[in-house]
Amino acid sequence: MRTTTIYAILFLMLATSFTVPENSNVIEGFLYSNQQFVQIETTNGKISKITSSSEVENGSKLYLSPGLIDVQINGYMGVDFSGPDLTVSDVKKATKALWKAGVTSYFPTLITSDINRLKKNFAIMAEARKDPEIAKSIPGFHLEGPYISPIAGFRGAHLEKYIKNPDWEEFKELQKAADNGIILITLAPELDGAIPFIRKCVESGVVVSLGHHNGSEKDVQHAVDAGARMATHLGNGCANEINRHHNPIWPQLSEDKISISIIADGYHLTKEEVRTFYKSKGVNKTILVSDALDLAGMPPGEYVRGERTLLLTPNVVKLPKENVLAGAASPISKCLSVFMNFTQCSLQDAIQMASTNPAELFELNTIGEIKQGKRADLILFRMENNEMIIEKTYINGKLVYSKE
């Protein structure tokens, strides 16, 4: 009896010492940066240990990287963040759908609209951010407009009647409705009052991006001096015909203090444009975005959204009335794949532009990298013909999506 008792105690001690705690998890895959097979241990939602392993399971090669961070998403899978009937449940629906595309963090983006609509929808999204199930996926919001160029072409699909000059008191009302959640604003630097408005935004902690504008070299320089740090979807939000020498593209492309975002879905920009922008800015100053609309993931056809009639093709969304593109129909994972095809950049560089760079620019210090102490927002994926196929998505160490 005494010997049996000793063996039982030893067994319990050994079993306890090798049991993974309930708040821990182990995730395996080929590290995106060096193709080395690793085991990542997470504890309380954070990366606690990274070890290399020679034991690789048979089967298709699964890559492991930080989750994708998309700073410009107007909606997804039928949910329009600027729509009249937005609900908290809608925000949750879109967020969970984005997990399937490998997006672990994103900025819901509201575009030019009636000021009361903007206040209402920002308040709804602020409420959604309080939901513990999706809160970690929404670091903040992006306001694209209404302080943009009213000129046809440059305003894109934004409705002219709602476009106006920057108004700091009005913006403070929007920020209050958003519970101080607006962390990125896109505006036109040539508008009256834009430069002092930019200074106030920067002082309040909001990142200012230039977009949908027809600013001159001096306008762009004054905006940069005031603190602007980014150009929104460079090459888009631009008239179809511009002066070959004096236009908004060159000043932003040549300014070292500006990071650019690119919609690399294969339709918003040509291969040559993407390659040229990338060669000019380099991997450290380029950010990939989707600019996805609520029509992304929906069947092709004609849709009425608010006061606009949009045409969804299998690949992109158009506004036929203005002869311009209205937004993207693909998630950022598709853009990453296209960008790699266009530029022949490495997987490591592509992930940096779709995750690490936005995290650094917006000081999201807990995400965007695979390092000890960082939050375990991770994705496992396959690459087939340079196309990213998401297999699993983890947020805060928790599995939130599995293709299986």
Contacts in CASP RR format, 6 or more apart in sequence:
PFRMAT RR
TARGET T0000
AUTHOR 0000-0000-0000
METHOD contacts of the structure
MODEL  1
MRTTTIYAILFLMLATSFTVPENSNVIEGFLYSNQQFVQIETTNGKISKI
TSSSEVENGSKLYLSPGLIDVQINGYMGVDFSGPDLTVSDVKKATKALWK
AGVTSYFPTLITSDINRLKKNFAIMAEARKDPEIAKSIPGFHLEGPYISP
IAGFRGAHLEKYIKNPDWEEFKELQKAADNGIILITLAPELDGAIPFIRK
CVESGVVVSLGHHNGSEKDVQHAVDAGARMATHLGNGCANEINRHHNPIW
PQLSEDKISISIIADGYHLTKEEVRTFYKSKGVNKTILVSDALDLAGMPP
GEYVRGERTLLLTPNVVKLPKENVLAGAASPISKCLSVFMNFTQCSLQDA
IQMASTNPAELFELNTIGEIKQGKRADLILFRMENNEMIIEKTYINGKLV
YSKE
20 26 0 8 1.000
21 43 0 8 1.000
23 43 0 8 1.000
23 44 0 8 1.000
23 45 0 8 1.000
24 41 0 8 1.000
24 42 0 8 1.000
24 43 0 8 1.000
24 48 0 8 1.000
25 41 0 8 1.000
25 42 0 8 1.000
25 45 0 8 1.000
25 376 0 8 1.000
25 394 0 8 1.000
25 397 0 8 1.000
25 398 0 8 1.000
25 399 0 8 1.000
26 39 0 8 1.000
26 40 0 8 1.000
26 41 0 8 1.000
26 42 0 8 1.000
27 39 0 8 1.000
27 40 0 8 1.000
27 42 0 8 1.000
27 64 0 8 1.000
27 376 0 8 1.000
27 378 0 8 1.000
27 380 0 8 1.000
27 394 0 8 1.000
27 397 0 8 1.000
28 37 0 8 1.000
28 38 0 8 1.000
28 39 0 8 1.000
28 40 0 8 1.000
28 53 0 8 1.000
28 57 0 8 1.000
28 62 0 8 1.000
28 64 0 8 1.000
29 37 0 8 1.000
29 38 0 8 1.000
29 39 0 8 1.000
29 62 0 8 1.000
29 63 0 8 1.000
29 64 0 8 1.000
29 380 0 8 1.000
30 36 0 8 1.000
30 37 0 8 1.000
30 38 0 8 1.000
30 61 0 8 1.000
30 62 0 8 1.000
30 63 0 8 1.000
30 64 0 8 1.000
31 37 0 8 1.000
31 38 0 8 1.000
31 63 0 8 1.000
31 64 0 8 1.000
31 65 0 8 1.000
31 370 0 8 1.000
32 63 0 8 1.000
32 64 0 8 1.000
32 65 0 8 1.000
32 347 0 8 1.000
32 348 0 8 1.000
32 351 0 8 1.000
33 65 0 8 1.000
33 348 0 8 1.000
33 351 0 8 1.000
33 370 0 8 1.000
34 348 0 8 1.000
36 52 0 8 1.000
37 52 0 8 1.000
37 53 0 8 1.000
37 54 0 8 1.000
37 55 0 8 1.000
37 56 0 8 1.000
38 50 0 8 1.000
38 51 0 8 1.000
38 52 0 8 1.000
38 53 0 8 1.000
38 64 0 8 1.000
39 50 0 8 1.000
39 51 0 8 1.000
39 52 0 8 1.000
39 53 0 8 1.000
40 47 0 8 1.000
40 49 0 8 1.000
40 50 0 8 1.000
40 64 0 8 1.000
40 370 0 8 1.000
40 376 0 8 1.000
40 378 0 8 1.000
41 47 0 8 1.000
41 48 0 8 1.000
41 49 0 8 1.000
41 50 0 8 1.000
41 51 0 8 1.000
42 48 0 8 1.000
42 376 0 8 1.000
42 394 0 8 1.000
42 397 0 8 1.000
45 375 0 8 1.000
45 376 0 8 1.000
45 396 0 8 1.000
45 397 0 8 1.000
45 398 0 8 1.000
46 373 0 8 1.000
46 374 0 8 1.000
46 375 0 8 1.000
46 376 0 8 1.000
46 397 0 8 1.000
47 370 0 8 1.000
47 371 0 8 1.000
47 372 0 8 1.000
47 373 0 8 1.000
47 374 0 8 1.000
47 375 0 8 1.000
47 376 0 8 1.000
48 372 0 8 1.000
48 373 0 8 1.000
49 372 0 8 1.000
50 370 0 8 1.000
50 372 0 8 1.000
60 382 0 8 1.000
61 382 0 8 1.000
61 383 0 8 1.000
62 380 0 8 1.000
62 381 0 8 1.000
62 382 0 8 1.000
62 391 0 8 1.000
63 347 0 8 1.000
63 380 0 8 1.000
63 381 0 8 1.000
63 382 0 8 1.000
63 383 0 8 1.000
64 370 0 8 1.000
64 378 0 8 1.000
64 379 0 8 1.000
64 380 0 8 1.000
65 351 0 8 1.000
65 355 0 8 1.000
65 370 0 8 1.000
65 378 0 8 1.000
65 379 0 8 1.000
65 381 0 8 1.000
66 104 0 8 1.000
66 351 0 8 1.000
66 355 0 8 1.000
66 356 0 8 1.000
66 359 0 8 1.000
66 367 0 8 1.000
66 368 0 8 1.000
66 369 0 8 1.000
66 370 0 8 1.000
66 374 0 8 1.000
66 377 0 8 1.000
66 378 0 8 1.000
66 379 0 8 1.000
67 102 0 8 1.000
67 103 0 8 1.000
67 104 0 8 1.000
67 105 0 8 1.000
67 355 0 8 1.000
67 367 0 8 1.000
67 368 0 8 1.000
67 377 0 8 1.000
67 378 0 8 1.000
67 379 0 8 1.000
67 393 0 8 1.000
68 101 0 8 1.000
68 102 0 8 1.000
68 103 0 8 1.000
68 104 0 8 1.000
68 105 0 8 1.000
68 332 0 8 1.000
68 333 0 8 1.000
68 336 0 8 1.000
68 354 0 8 1.000
68 355 0 8 1.000
68 379 0 8 1.000
69 103 0 8 1.000
69 104 0 8 1.000
69 105 0 8 1.000
69 106 0 8 1.000
69 354 0 8 1.000
69 355 0 8 1.000
69 358 0 8 1.000
69 359 0 8 1.000
69 364 0 8 1.000
69 367 0 8 1.000
69 368 0 8 1.000
70 98 0 8 1.000
70 103 0 8 1.000
70 105 0 8 1.000
70 106 0 8 1.000
70 107 0 8 1.000
70 289 0 8 1.000
70 290 0 8 1.000
70 292 0 8 1.000
70 331 0 8 1.000
70 332 0 8 1.000
70 354 0 8 1.000
70 358 0 8 1.000
71 106 0 8 1.000
71 107 0 8 1.000
71 142 0 8 1.000
71 184 0 8 1.000
71 261 0 8 1.000
71 287 0 8 1.000
71 289 0 8 1.000
71 358 0 8 1.000
71 362 0 8 1.000
72 107 0 8 1.000
72 109 0 8 1.000
72 142 0 8 1.000
72 144 0 8 1.000
72 232 0 8 1.000
72 233 0 8 1.000
72 261 0 8 1.000
72 289 0 8 1.000
72 290 0 8 1.000
72 291 0 8 1.000
73 81 0 8 1.000
73 94 0 8 1.000
73 98 0 8 1.000
73 103 0 8 1.000
73 106 0 8 1.000
73 107 0 8 1.000
73 108 0 8 1.000
73 109 0 8 1.000
73 290 0 8 1.000
73 291 0 8 1.000
73 292 0 8 1.000
74 80 0 8 1.000
74 81 0 8 1.000
74 82 0 8 1.000
74 109 0 8 1.000
74 110 0 8 1.000
74 111 0 8 1.000
74 144 0 8 1.000
74 291 0 8 1.000
74 292 0 8 1.000
74 293 0 8 1.000
74 294 0 8 1.000
74 327 0 8 1.000
75 81 0 8 1.000
75 94 0 8 1.000
75 108 0 8 1.000
75 109 0 8 1.000
75 292 0 8 1.000
75 293 0 8 1.000
75 294 0 8 1.000
75 296 0 8 1.000
76 94 0 8 1.000
76 97 0 8 1.000
76 98 0 8 1.000
76 292 0 8 1.000
76 294 0 8 1.000
76 296 0 8 1.000
76 297 0 8 1.000
76 331 0 8 1.000
77 93 0 8 1.000
77 94 0 8 1.000
77 97 0 8 1.000
77 294 0 8 1.000
77 296 0 8 1.000
77 297 0 8 1.000
77 298 0 8 1.000
78 94 0 8 1.000
78 294 0 8 1.000
78 295 0 8 1.000
78 297 0 8 1.000
78 298 0 8 1.000
79 86 0 8 1.000
79 90 0 8 1.000
79 91 0 8 1.000
79 93 0 8 1.000
79 94 0 8 1.000
79 294 0 8 1.000
80 86 0 8 1.000
80 293 0 8 1.000
80 294 0 8 1.000
80 305 0 8 1.000
81 91 0 8 1.000
81 94 0 8 1.000
81 108 0 8 1.000
81 109 0 8 1.000
81 110 0 8 1.000
81 121 0 8 1.000
81 125 0 8 1.000
81 294 0 8 1.000
82 110 0 8 1.000
82 111 0 8 1.000
82 113 0 8 1.000
82 117 0 8 1.000
82 118 0 8 1.000
82 121 0 8 1.000
83 117 0 8 1.000
83 121 0 8 1.000
83 294 0 8 1.000
83 305 0 8 1.000
83 306 0 8 1.000
84 117 0 8 1.000
84 306 0 8 1.000
86 120 0 8 1.000
86 121 0 8 1.000
86 124 0 8 1.000
86 125 0 8 1.000
87 124 0 8 1.000
88 124 0 8 1.000
88 127 0 8 1.000
88 128 0 8 1.000
88 131 0 8 1.000
91 108 0 8 1.000
91 124 0 8 1.000
91 125 0 8 1.000
91 128 0 8 1.000
91 134 0 8 1.000
91 138 0 8 1.000
92 128 0 8 1.000
92 131 0 8 1.000
92 133 0 8 1.000
92 134 0 8 1.000
94 108 0 8 1.000
94 294 0 8 1.000
95 106 0 8 1.000
95 128 0 8 1.000
95 134 0 8 1.000
95 137 0 8 1.000
95 138 0 8 1.000
96 134 0 8 1.000
96 400 0 8 1.000
96 401 0 8 1.000
98 106 0 8 1.000
98 137 0 8 1.000
98 331 0 8 1.000
99 137 0 8 1.000
99 393 0 8 1.000
99 395 0 8 1.000
99 400 0 8 1.000
99 401 0 8 1.000
100 390 0 8 1.000
100 393 0 8 1.000
100 401 0 8 1.000
101 331 0 8 1.000
101 332 0 8 1.000
101 333 0 8 1.000
101 390 0 8 1.000
102 331 0 8 1.000
102 333 0 8 1.000
102 379 0 8 1.000
102 381 0 8 1.000
102 390 0 8 1.000
102 393 0 8 1.000
102 401 0 8 1.000
103 137 0 8 1.000
103 331 0 8 1.000
103 332 0 8 1.000
103 333 0 8 1.000
104 137 0 8 1.000
104 367 0 8 1.000
104 377 0 8 1.000
104 378 0 8 1.000
104 379 0 8 1.000
104 393 0 8 1.000
104 394 0 8 1.000
104 395 0 8 1.000
105 136 0 8 1.000
105 137 0 8 1.000
105 138 0 8 1.000
105 139 0 8 1.000
105 359 0 8 1.000
105 364 0 8 1.000
105 367 0 8 1.000
105 377 0 8 1.000
106 137 0 8 1.000
106 138 0 8 1.000
107 138 0 8 1.000
107 139 0 8 1.000
107 140 0 8 1.000
107 141 0 8 1.000
107 142 0 8 1.000
107 183 0 8 1.000
107 184 0 8 1.000
108 125 0 8 1.000
108 138 0 8 1.000
108 140 0 8 1.000
108 141 0 8 1.000
108 142 0 8 1.000
109 141 0 8 1.000
109 142 0 8 1.000
109 143 0 8 1.000
109 144 0 8 1.000
110 118 0 8 1.000
110 121 0 8 1.000
110 122 0 8 1.000
110 141 0 8 1.000
110 142 0 8 1.000
110 143 0 8 1.000
110 144 0 8 1.000
111 144 0 8 1.000
111 145 0 8 1.000
111 157 0 8 1.000
111 158 0 8 1.000
112 144 0 8 1.000
112 145 0 8 1.000
112 146 0 8 1.000
112 148 0 8 1.000
112 155 0 8 1.000
112 158 0 8 1.000
112 159 0 8 1.000
112 162 0 8 1.000
112 163 0 8 1.000
113 146 0 8 1.000
113 159 0 8 1.000
113 162 0 8 1.000
114 162 0 8 1.000
115 146 0 8 1.000
115 170 0 8 1.000
115 173 0 8 1.000
115 174 0 8 1.000
118 143 0 8 1.000
118 146 0 8 1.000
118 174 0 8 1.000
118 177 0 8 1.000
119 173 0 8 1.000
119 174 0 8 1.000
119 177 0 8 1.000
120 177 0 8 1.000
122 141 0 8 1.000
122 174 0 8 1.000
122 177 0 8 1.000
122 178 0 8 1.000
122 181 0 8 1.000
122 182 0 8 1.000
123 177 0 8 1.000
123 178 0 8 1.000
123 179 0 8 1.000
125 138 0 8 1.000
125 141 0 8 1.000
125 178 0 8 1.000
126 177 0 8 1.000
126 178 0 8 1.000
126 179 0 8 1.000
126 181 0 8 1.000
128 134 0 8 1.000
128 138 0 8 1.000
129 135 0 8 1.000
129 138 0 8 1.000
129 140 0 8 1.000
129 179 0 8 1.000
129 181 0 8 1.000
136 375 0 8 1.000
136 377 0 8 1.000
136 395 0 8 1.000
136 396 0 8 1.000
137 395 0 8 1.000
139 183 0 8 1.000
139 362 0 8 1.000
139 364 0 8 1.000
140 181 0 8 1.000
140 182 0 8 1.000
140 183 0 8 1.000
140 184 0 8 1.000
141 178 0 8 1.000
141 181 0 8 1.000
141 182 0 8 1.000
141 183 0 8 1.000
141 184 0 8 1.000
142 182 0 8 1.000
142 183 0 8 1.000
142 184 0 8 1.000
142 185 0 8 1.000
142 186 0 8 1.000
143 174 0 8 1.000
143 182 0 8 1.000
143 184 0 8 1.000
143 185 0 8 1.000
143 186 0 8 1.000
144 158 0 8 1.000
144 185 0 8 1.000
144 186 0 8 1.000
144 212 0 8 1.000
144 232 0 8 1.000
145 158 0 8 1.000
145 163 0 8 1.000
145 185 0 8 1.000
145 186 0 8 1.000
145 187 0 8 1.000
145 212 0 8 1.000
146 158 0 8 1.000
146 162 0 8 1.000
146 163 0 8 1.000
146 164 0 8 1.000
147 163 0 8 1.000
147 164 0 8 1.000
147 165 0 8 1.000
147 166 0 8 1.000
147 167 0 8 1.000
147 185 0 8 1.000
147 187 0 8 1.000
147 188 0 8 1.000
147 191 0 8 1.000
147 194 0 8 1.000
147 197 0 8 1.000
148 154 0 8 1.000
148 155 0 8 1.000
148 158 0 8 1.000
148 163 0 8 1.000
148 186 0 8 1.000
148 187 0 8 1.000
148 188 0 8 1.000
148 191 0 8 1.000
148 211 0 8 1.000
148 212 0 8 1.000
148 213 0 8 1.000
149 155 0 8 1.000
149 163 0 8 1.000
149 188 0 8 1.000
149 190 0 8 1.000
149 191 0 8 1.000
149 212 0 8 1.000
149 213 0 8 1.000
149 214 0 8 1.000
149 215 0 8 1.000
150 160 0 8 1.000
150 163 0 8 1.000
151 214 0 8 1.000
151 239 0 8 1.000
152 160 0 8 1.000
152 239 0 8 1.000
152 322 0 8 1.000
153 237 0 8 1.000
153 238 0 8 1.000
153 239 0 8 1.000
153 240 0 8 1.000
153 322 0 8 1.000
153 324 0 8 1.000
154 188 0 8 1.000
154 212 0 8 1.000
154 213 0 8 1.000
154 214 0 8 1.000
154 237 0 8 1.000
154 238 0 8 1.000
154 239 0 8 1.000
154 248 0 8 1.000
155 163 0 8 1.000
155 212 0 8 1.000
155 237 0 8 1.000
156 212 0 8 1.000
156 237 0 8 1.000
156 319 0 8 1.000
156 322 0 8 1.000
156 324 0 8 1.000
156 325 0 8 1.000
156 326 0 8 1.000
157 308 0 8 1.000
157 310 0 8 1.000
157 319 0 8 1.000
157 322 0 8 1.000
157 324 0 8 1.000
157 325 0 8 1.000
157 326 0 8 1.000
157 327 0 8 1.000
158 212 0 8 1.000
159 307 0 8 1.000
159 308 0 8 1.000
165 191 0 8 1.000
165 192 0 8 1.000
165 193 0 8 1.000
165 194 0 8 1.000
166 187 0 8 1.000
166 191 0 8 1.000
166 192 0 8 1.000
166 193 0 8 1.000
166 194 0 8 1.000
166 197 0 8 1.000
167 197 0 8 1.000
168 196 0 8 1.000
168 197 0 8 1.000
168 200 0 8 1.000
171 185 0 8 1.000
171 197 0 8 1.000
171 201 0 8 1.000
174 182 0 8 1.000
175 181 0 8 1.000
175 182 0 8 1.000
175 204 0 8 1.000
182 206 0 8 1.000
183 205 0 8 1.000
183 206 0 8 1.000
183 207 0 8 1.000
183 362 0 8 1.000
184 206 0 8 1.000
184 207 0 8 1.000
184 209 0 8 1.000
184 230 0 8 1.000
184 362 0 8 1.000
185 201 0 8 1.000
185 206 0 8 1.000
185 207 0 8 1.000
185 208 0 8 1.000
185 209 0 8 1.000
186 209 0 8 1.000
186 210 0 8 1.000
186 211 0 8 1.000
186 212 0 8 1.000
186 232 0 8 1.000
187 194 0 8 1.000
187 197 0 8 1.000
187 198 0 8 1.000
187 208 0 8 1.000
187 209 0 8 1.000
187 210 0 8 1.000
187 211 0 8 1.000
187 213 0 8 1.000
188 194 0 8 1.000
188 210 0 8 1.000
188 211 0 8 1.000
188 212 0 8 1.000
188 213 0 8 1.000
188 214 0 8 1.000
188 215 0 8 1.000
189 195 0 8 1.000
189 198 0 8 1.000
189 210 0 8 1.000
189 213 0 8 1.000
189 215 0 8 1.000
189 219 0 8 1.000
189 220 0 8 1.000
189 222 0 8 1.000
189 223 0 8 1.000
189 228 0 8 1.000
190 213 0 8 1.000
190 214 0 8 1.000
190 215 0 8 1.000
190 216 0 8 1.000
190 219 0 8 1.000
194 219 0 8 1.000
194 223 0 8 1.000
195 222 0 8 1.000
195 223 0 8 1.000
195 226 0 8 1.000
196 226 0 8 1.000
198 208 0 8 1.000
198 223 0 8 1.000
198 226 0 8 1.000
198 227 0 8 1.000
198 228 0 8 1.000
199 226 0 8 1.000
199 227 0 8 1.000
201 208 0 8 1.000
202 208 0 8 1.000
202 226 0 8 1.000
202 227 0 8 1.000
202 228 0 8 1.000
207 229 0 8 1.000
207 230 0 8 1.000
207 361 0 8 1.000
207 362 0 8 1.000
208 223 0 8 1.000
208 226 0 8 1.000
208 227 0 8 1.000
208 228 0 8 1.000
208 229 0 8 1.000
208 230 0 8 1.000
209 228 0 8 1.000
209 229 0 8 1.000
209 230 0 8 1.000
209 231 0 8 1.000
209 232 0 8 1.000
209 261 0 8 1.000
210 220 0 8 1.000
210 223 0 8 1.000
210 228 0 8 1.000
210 230 0 8 1.000
210 231 0 8 1.000
210 232 0 8 1.000
210 248 0 8 1.000
210 252 0 8 1.000
210 258 0 8 1.000
211 231 0 8 1.000
211 232 0 8 1.000
211 233 0 8 1.000
211 237 0 8 1.000
211 248 0 8 1.000
212 232 0 8 1.000
212 237 0 8 1.000
213 219 0 8 1.000
213 248 0 8 1.000
214 239 0 8 1.000
214 247 0 8 1.000
214 248 0 8 1.000
215 248 0 8 1.000
215 251 0 8 1.000
216 246 0 8 1.000
216 251 0 8 1.000
217 246 0 8 1.000
217 250 0 8 1.000
217 251 0 8 1.000
219 251 0 8 1.000
220 248 0 8 1.000
220 251 0 8 1.000
220 252 0 8 1.000
220 255 0 8 1.000
220 258 0 8 1.000
221 251 0 8 1.000
221 255 0 8 1.000
224 255 0 8 1.000
224 257 0 8 1.000
224 258 0 8 1.000
228 258 0 8 1.000
229 257 0 8 1.000
229 258 0 8 1.000
229 259 0 8 1.000
229 361 0 8 1.000
230 258 0 8 1.000
230 259 0 8 1.000
230 260 0 8 1.000
230 261 0 8 1.000
230 287 0 8 1.000
230 361 0 8 1.000
231 252 0 8 1.000
231 258 0 8 1.000
231 259 0 8 1.000
231 260 0 8 1.000
231 261 0 8 1.000
232 261 0 8 1.000
233 261 0 8 1.000
233 262 0 8 1.000
233 263 0 8 1.000
233 268 0 8 1.000
233 289 0 8 1.000
233 291 0 8 1.000
234 249 0 8 1.000
234 252 0 8 1.000
234 253 0 8 1.000
234 260 0 8 1.000
234 261 0 8 1.000
234 262 0 8 1.000
234 277 0 8 1.000
235 249 0 8 1.000
235 268 0 8 1.000
235 269 0 8 1.000
235 273 0 8 1.000
235 277 0 8 1.000
236 263 0 8 1.000
236 268 0 8 1.000
236 269 0 8 1.000
236 291 0 8 1.000
236 325 0 8 1.000
237 324 0 8 1.000
238 247 0 8 1.000
238 248 0 8 1.000
238 249 0 8 1.000
240 323 0 8 1.000
240 324 0 8 1.000
242 248 0 8 1.000
242 249 0 8 1.000
252 258 0 8 1.000
252 260 0 8 1.000
253 260 0 8 1.000
253 277 0 8 1.000
253 280 0 8 1.000
253 281 0 8 1.000
254 280 0 8 1.000
256 285 0 8 1.000
258 285 0 8 1.000
259 281 0 8 1.000
259 285 0 8 1.000
259 286 0 8 1.000
259 287 0 8 1.000
259 357 0 8 1.000
259 361 0 8 1.000
260 277 0 8 1.000
260 281 0 8 1.000
260 285 0 8 1.000
260 286 0 8 1.000
260 287 0 8 1.000
261 286 0 8 1.000
261 287 0 8 1.000
261 288 0 8 1.000
261 289 0 8 1.000
262 269 0 8 1.000
262 274 0 8 1.000
262 277 0 8 1.000
262 278 0 8 1.000
262 286 0 8 1.000
262 287 0 8 1.000
262 288 0 8 1.000
262 289 0 8 1.000
262 335 0 8 1.000
262 339 0 8 1.000
263 269 0 8 1.000
263 289 0 8 1.000
263 290 0 8 1.000
263 291 0 8 1.000
263 327 0 8 1.000
263 328 0 8 1.000
263 335 0 8 1.000
264 274 0 8 1.000
264 288 0 8 1.000
264 335 0 8 1.000
264 336 0 8 1.000
264 338 0 8 1.000
264 339 0 8 1.000
264 342 0 8 1.000
265 290 0 8 1.000
265 315 0 8 1.000
265 316 0 8 1.000
265 328 0 8 1.000
265 329 0 8 1.000
265 330 0 8 1.000
265 334 0 8 1.000
265 335 0 8 1.000
265 338 0 8 1.000
266 274 0 8 1.000
266 315 0 8 1.000
266 338 0 8 1.000
266 342 0 8 1.000
267 315 0 8 1.000
267 316 0 8 1.000
267 325 0 8 1.000
267 328 0 8 1.000
268 291 0 8 1.000
268 316 0 8 1.000
268 325 0 8 1.000
268 327 0 8 1.000
268 328 0 8 1.000
269 277 0 8 1.000
271 342 0 8 1.000
274 339 0 8 1.000
274 342 0 8 1.000
274 343 0 8 1.000
275 342 0 8 1.000
275 343 0 8 1.000
277 286 0 8 1.000
278 286 0 8 1.000
278 339 0 8 1.000
278 343 0 8 1.000
278 345 0 8 1.000
283 345 0 8 1.000
283 349 0 8 1.000
283 352 0 8 1.000
283 353 0 8 1.000
284 352 0 8 1.000
284 357 0 8 1.000
285 357 0 8 1.000
286 353 0 8 1.000
286 357 0 8 1.000
287 353 0 8 1.000
287 354 0 8 1.000
287 357 0 8 1.000
287 358 0 8 1.000
287 361 0 8 1.000
288 332 0 8 1.000
288 335 0 8 1.000
288 336 0 8 1.000
288 339 0 8 1.000
288 350 0 8 1.000
288 353 0 8 1.000
288 354 0 8 1.000
289 332 0 8 1.000
289 335 0 8 1.000
290 296 0 8 1.000
290 328 0 8 1.000
290 330 0 8 1.000
290 331 0 8 1.000
290 332 0 8 1.000
290 334 0 8 1.000
290 335 0 8 1.000
291 327 0 8 1.000
291 328 0 8 1.000
292 327 0 8 1.000
292 328 0 8 1.000
292 329 0 8 1.000
292 330 0 8 1.000
292 331 0 8 1.000
292 332 0 8 1.000
293 310 0 8 1.000
293 317 0 8 1.000
293 326 0 8 1.000
293 327 0 8 1.000
293 328 0 8 1.000
293 329 0 8 1.000
294 305 0 8 1.000
295 303 0 8 1.000
295 305 0 8 1.000
295 310 0 8 1.000
295 312 0 8 1.000
295 317 0 8 1.000
295 329 0 8 1.000
296 328 0 8 1.000
296 329 0 8 1.000
296 330 0 8 1.000
296 331 0 8 1.000
297 329 0 8 1.000
298 312 0 8 1.000
299 312 0 8 1.000
300 312 0 8 1.000
300 313 0 8 1.000
300 314 0 8 1.000
301 311 0 8 1.000
301 312 0 8 1.000
301 313 0 8 1.000
302 309 0 8 1.000
302 310 0 8 1.000
302 311 0 8 1.000
302 312 0 8 1.000
303 309 0 8 1.000
303 310 0 8 1.000
303 311 0 8 1.000
303 312 0 8 1.000
304 310 0 8 1.000
308 319 0 8 1.000
308 321 0 8 1.000
308 326 0 8 1.000
309 319 0 8 1.000
309 320 0 8 1.000
309 321 0 8 1.000
310 317 0 8 1.000
310 318 0 8 1.000
310 319 0 8 1.000
310 326 0 8 1.000
311 317 0 8 1.000
311 318 0 8 1.000
311 319 0 8 1.000
311 320 0 8 1.000
312 318 0 8 1.000
312 329 0 8 1.000
313 329 0 8 1.000
314 329 0 8 1.000
315 329 0 8 1.000
315 330 0 8 1.000
316 325 0 8 1.000
316 327 0 8 1.000
316 328 0 8 1.000
316 329 0 8 1.000
317 325 0 8 1.000
317 326 0 8 1.000
317 327 0 8 1.000
317 328 0 8 1.000
317 329 0 8 1.000
318 324 0 8 1.000
318 325 0 8 1.000
318 326 0 8 1.000
319 325 0 8 1.000
319 326 0 8 1.000
328 335 0 8 1.000
332 354 0 8 1.000
333 381 0 8 1.000
333 388 0 8 1.000
333 390 0 8 1.000
334 387 0 8 1.000
334 388 0 8 1.000
335 354 0 8 1.000
336 350 0 8 1.000
336 351 0 8 1.000
336 353 0 8 1.000
336 354 0 8 1.000
336 388 0 8 1.000
337 386 0 8 1.000
337 387 0 8 1.000
337 388 0 8 1.000
339 345 0 8 1.000
339 350 0 8 1.000
339 353 0 8 1.000
340 347 0 8 1.000
340 350 0 8 1.000
340 386 0 8 1.000
341 386 0 8 1.000
347 383 0 8 1.000
355 367 0 8 1.000
355 368 0 8 1.000
355 369 0 8 1.000
356 368 0 8 1.000
356 369 0 8 1.000
358 364 0 8 1.000
358 368 0 8 1.000
359 365 0 8 1.000
359 367 0 8 1.000
359 368 0 8 1.000
359 369 0 8 1.000
366 374 0 8 1.000
366 375 0 8 1.000
367 374 0 8 1.000
367 375 0 8 1.000
367 377 0 8 1.000
368 374 0 8 1.000
368 377 0 8 1.000
370 378 0 8 1.000
375 396 0 8 1.000
375 397 0 8 1.000
376 394 0 8 1.000
376 395 0 8 1.000
376 396 0 8 1.000
376 397 0 8 1.000
377 394 0 8 1.000
377 395 0 8 1.000
377 396 0 8 1.000
377 397 0 8 1.000
378 393 0 8 1.000
378 394 0 8 1.000
378 397 0 8 1.000
379 390 0 8 1.000
379 392 0 8 1.000
379 393 0 8 1.000
379 394 0 8 1.000
380 390 0 8 1.000
380 391 0 8 1.000
380 392 0 8 1.000
380 393 0 8 1.000
381 388 0 8 1.000
381 389 0 8 1.000
381 390 0 8 1.000
381 391 0 8 1.000
382 388 0 8 1.000
382 389 0 8 1.000
382 391 0 8 1.000
383 389 0 8 1.000
389 403 0 8 1.000
390 401 0 8 1.000
390 403 0 8 1.000
391 402 0 8 1.000
391 403 0 8 1.000
391 404 0 8 1.000
392 399 0 8 1.000
392 401 0 8 1.000
392 402 0 8 1.000
392 403 0 8 1.000
393 399 0 8 1.000
393 400 0 8 1.000
393 401 0 8 1.000
393 402 0 8 1.000
394 400 0 8 1.000
END
